[in-house]
Amino acid sequence: MSSDKNTTEITLLDRKYLIACPSGEQEDLLRAARYLNQKMSEIRRAGKILSMERLSIMAALNITNEMLQRDDTNHDHEVKIARLSEKLDSALDELDSQQQSRKLP
């Protein structure tokens, strides 16, 4: 039975971990690990959190907060784009109506 997963080594705070990863997704995993390592290092430098478990939890909470803020921002942009699209459609409909009324004899 063949497996479509490979083992990829990542490093978090100078500790190495072997992670099962689907074929073709290793670069994404390594990118995520680099970002997580950066966040964990920032937390370690900023405070007195020493245990790997607490660092991991704080990093996960911070990253989740960033993600949710981006989701909120994206939603706000989507709402603004929808409103602008409606205004544009309305203006185009009005322009079309004006052009149609000019064509009448």
Secondary structure, DSSP 8 states (H G I E B T S, - for coil): ---SEEEEEEEETTEEEEEEEETT-HHHHHHHHHHHHHHHHHHHHHS---SHHHHHHHHHHHHHHHHHHHHHHHHHHHHHHHHHHHHHHHHHHHHHHHHHHHH--
